[in-house]
């Protein structure tokens, strides 16, 4: 009888493990989906850091700022390209207007482990913030590529209003 009990416990544990594995697999697939909330959240959070990166800073300081502000959000390859050529990086180019946030307008699956997002970088000015009025400053349309590799990361950034149309930043 003891053998039967042990057998039943073993079967029960195996059944729980297979249910758990199925649940983990479904959760993993959902996180890798471009429709997962984390995809938009990553890009929007990245947008909160744009104004912290002054592209006019001396190159030796700018490299550290790019690593600190963008490192958690972008692939190491994209970060290396921006450090090598900061003119291609997004950020604050003049004192006003400055990039305030990123608003995602569309999300599409671009491959098994990649997404393509279209978004607007919304710029603001001191007048916008003091007056409390709606943002009347320019918008920059961007196309953002995300790649999944143990988590979502921005892998491309293409802008169109600063003379970078068609280029990968």
Beta strands, then each sheet from edge to edge (+ up, - down):
strand 1: 98-111
strand 2: 114-124
strand 3: 139-148
strand 4: 152-159
sheet 1: 1+ 2- 3+ 4-
end
